Amino acid sequence: MKDILEKLSERRAKARLGGGEARIVAQHRRGKLTARERIELLLDEGSFEEFDTFVEHRCDDFGMEKTKVPGDGVVTGWGTINGRVVFVFAKDFTVFGGSLSETHARKITKIQDMALKAQAPIIGLFDAGGARIQEGVAALAGYGDVFHLNVAASGVIPQISVILGPCAGGDVYSPAMTDFIFMVRDTSYMFVTGPDVVKTVTNETVTAEELGGASVHTVRSSVADGAYDNDVECLLDIRRFMDFLPSNNVTGVPEWPSFDDPDRAEPSLDTLVPDNANKPYDVKELILKTVDEGDFFEIQAGFAKNIVIGFGRIEGRTVGIVANQPMVLAGVLDSDASRKAARFVRFCDCFEIPIVTFVDVPGFLPGTAQEYGGLIKHGAKLLFAYSQATVPKVTVITRKAFGGAYDVMASKHVGADVNYAWPTAQIAVMGAKGAVEIIFRQDIGDPELIAARTKEYEDRFLSPFVAAERGYIDEVIMPRSTRRRLARALALLRDKAVPPPRRKHDNIPL
């Protein structure tokens, strides 16, 4: 028996070395951790249970039968993050460059299937060079199996992808179908075809970073939701991020102890909105002063900065937050902002996360670039997402809510449950100056008359009380009491239930 146990220990030790000491050293020299080091950092200490440690590939072509490594380039299993069960797979770059083979794919699909049955989140740590060329179509079939389960799990369990090295070719499409993607600056990149292929086909000379680095995908393409300086910082923040997410689409949001009084007043919010309607303010100040203990996890902070999305907590329970940002383009809605917010709203609705919306929007961004870029359809995505969402929706209009953007931003008319407005709110078809110049265009030559008409329009329409008189606003509230009002509204809506309509699925304007 002792000999058998010793052999088991030896085989485990060999498997844990992956591609061997030399390749582990090379991985560290690149500023990256190994697959198992990443898992140890991500999960609670001692909680990781590995599966399929000794699985090897079955390829006999091109001399592959002579190079078999236990685990076959991916480490899979489950563990806990702050006591909550998660499943995880981590591609091991030290073994065949982390390339995907038939058996490698089966290890991943096995974990995906187990996560679905256990109704627990799954996290993929990517650091690989794509399909294993020696296996040909068998590797491609493996990708297809992984993709199919990505779709099966969508909206059922949270799927998180963490890009910690190269992610190319077929490897990029699995992360693309997950809920969130996070990257590491300078060491991770994603692209369908690499710089060499691009050079051959299009004659463009581009580096891997310029083609698909974190700076590209968090700022320009919106493929990634956040970027970090190194593996350690990234994985530790993923631990924090997971605390905001529910385990699945049925159990509801996690509830953590909070020492922040839900009735806490914030007098500073009474002066947050400037007297000058054209002067900006930072909506993140409002968010941080409203959520529990100022803890806000922003998503896609570098992309479409005119809208802010992310997770916070109120009374210890997760809420999704969508807010126009007056500091950037006056908080206007454009194609990018609409897509960014729509995707987030749909995620929250999938997993029963209540949505809080802070509105200060002067309308949609005009111009040929936006129209040619499909603003109408992109704006419709956000409208569709809010209209379809059945989770509790609470809206606070802080200042401008003009034109169609008023409707789109979680108005009463598209299904919001509780709508508040600050006394500084202005709800109208457009700003006073533009409206007066259209209504009284015959008086444009008389500045005094136009000024009087503008004042009349402001008094009549640029006030929350007009909407409140019609029931479109449930209450005009003091800014300092925003947190208390939100807490009470969310408590009221905690057991909200809306039966789904009978249909196969909707047809969102993608």
Secondary structure as GFF3:
##gff-version 3
##sequence-region A 1 510
A	DSSP	alpha_helix	2	16	.	.	.	ID=ss1
A	DSSP	alpha_helix	21	29	.	.	.	ID=ss2
A	DSSP	alpha_helix	35	42	.	.	.	ID=ss3
A	DSSP	beta_strand	49	51	.	.	.	ID=ss4
A	DSSP	three_ten_helix	61	66	.	.	.	ID=ss5
A	DSSP	beta_strand	74	81	.	.	.	ID=ss6
A	DSSP	beta_strand	84	91	.	.	.	ID=ss7
A	DSSP	three_ten_helix	96	98	.	.	.	ID=ss8
A	DSSP	alpha_helix	102	118	.	.	.	ID=ss9
A	DSSP	beta_strand	122	126	.	.	.	ID=ss10
A	DSSP	three_ten_helix	133	135	.	.	.	ID=ss11
A	DSSP	alpha_helix	137	153	.	.	.	ID=ss12
A	DSSP	beta_strand	159	163	.	.	.	ID=ss13
A	DSSP	beta_strand	166	168	.	.	.	ID=ss14
A	DSSP	three_ten_helix	169	172	.	.	.	ID=ss15
A	DSSP	alpha_helix	173	176	.	.	.	ID=ss16
A	DSSP	beta_strand	180	184	.	.	.	ID=ss17
A	DSSP	beta_strand	189	191	.	.	.	ID=ss18
A	DSSP	alpha_helix	195	202	.	.	.	ID=ss19
A	DSSP	alpha_helix	208	212	.	.	.	ID=ss20
A	DSSP	alpha_helix	214	219	.	.	.	ID=ss21
A	DSSP	beta_strand	226	228	.	.	.	ID=ss22
A	DSSP	alpha_helix	231	242	.	.	.	ID=ss23
A	DSSP	three_ten_helix	267	271	.	.	.	ID=ss24
A	DSSP	alpha_helix	283	290	.	.	.	ID=ss25
A	DSSP	three_ten_helix	292	294	.	.	.	ID=ss26
A	DSSP	beta_strand	297	299	.	.	.	ID=ss27
A	DSSP	beta_strand	307	314	.	.	.	ID=ss28
A	DSSP	beta_strand	317	324	.	.	.	ID=ss29
A	DSSP	three_ten_helix	329	331	.	.	.	ID=ss30
A	DSSP	alpha_helix	335	350	.	.	.	ID=ss31
A	DSSP	beta_strand	355	361	.	.	.	ID=ss32
A	DSSP	alpha_helix	368	372	.	.	.	ID=ss33
A	DSSP	alpha_helix	375	388	.	.	.	ID=ss34
A	DSSP	beta_strand	393	402	.	.	.	ID=ss35
A	DSSP	alpha_helix	403	408	.	.	.	ID=ss36
A	DSSP	three_ten_helix	412	414	.	.	.	ID=ss37
A	DSSP	beta_strand	418	421	.	.	.	ID=ss38
A	DSSP	beta_strand	426	428	.	.	.	ID=ss39
A	DSSP	alpha_helix	432	439	.	.	.	ID=ss40
A	DSSP	three_ten_helix	441	443	.	.	.	ID=ss41
A	DSSP	alpha_helix	447	461	.	.	.	ID=ss42
A	DSSP	alpha_helix	464	469	.	.	.	ID=ss43
A	DSSP	beta_strand	475	476	.	.	.	ID=ss44
A	DSSP	three_ten_helix	479	481	.	.	.	ID=ss45
A	DSSP	alpha_helix	482	492	.	.	.	ID=ss46
###
